[in-house]
Amino acid sequence: MPHLTCFSRNRHTAIEIIDESTLRSVCRLQDTLTDARIEIRVKLPDLEIIDAGGHFQRTRRAECRNLQDALEKVRGVRIGSGMKKILTGLLSETTACQELGVMLEECCQAVIIGFTKDFLVRCPEDPQEAFGFFRGMVEKNTRLLNRCAAFAPGSSIVEGIKAEDA
C-alpha cells in the first residue's frame, strides 16, 4: 500500500472579559506541522491593543520562531476596518511569518464578532424575519462579510452586499 500524506488543522479563537475595561482574545493553531498560540489584550471602549504575546511551540518555519519584535509592533493599534492591511504593513517590517498575521487578524475579528452576541439573541424566530434581521446586521457592519459560513460569498443573506456599501 502506498504511503498516504495526512494533514489536519484546528484553529480556535476565543475572547474573554478580563475586567470592565479589558478583553483578551486568544487564537490557537494546531496542525500536523504547527502548534502556536497568539494572544492580544484590548482596552475598551477604544478597542486599542494594549498587549500582544504568544509563541510557536512547533513550526517548520524559522521566521515564526522569534516573534517578540513583531508582536511589539501591534501595540497601540485600534481594532477596526482594514485590520488585514494594517497588520500586513506592520508585520512585514519585522517578520515573514504569515501565520502570525492570520492569527492576529483572527484575534481582532473575534473581538468585533464578540460585540454582536448580545444583538443576536434578539433574532426573530420566523425564518423570513430572521433572514431580514441578519441581512440588516451585515448591511450595517460589513466587517461581518465572510466571517462565518452564513455571511460568506454565495450566501443569499449577503447577496449584493459589498464592503463599501456601509
Buried (B, 14 or more C-beta within 10 A) or exposed (E): EEEEEEEEEEBEBEBEEEEEEBBBBBBBBBBEEBBBBBBBBBBBEEBBBBBBBBBBEEBEEEBBEEBEEBBBBBEEBEBEEEBBEBBEEBBEEBBEBBBBBBBBBBBBBBBBBBEEEEEEEEEEEEEEEEEEBBBEBBBEBBBBBBBEEEBEEEBEBBEEBEEEEB
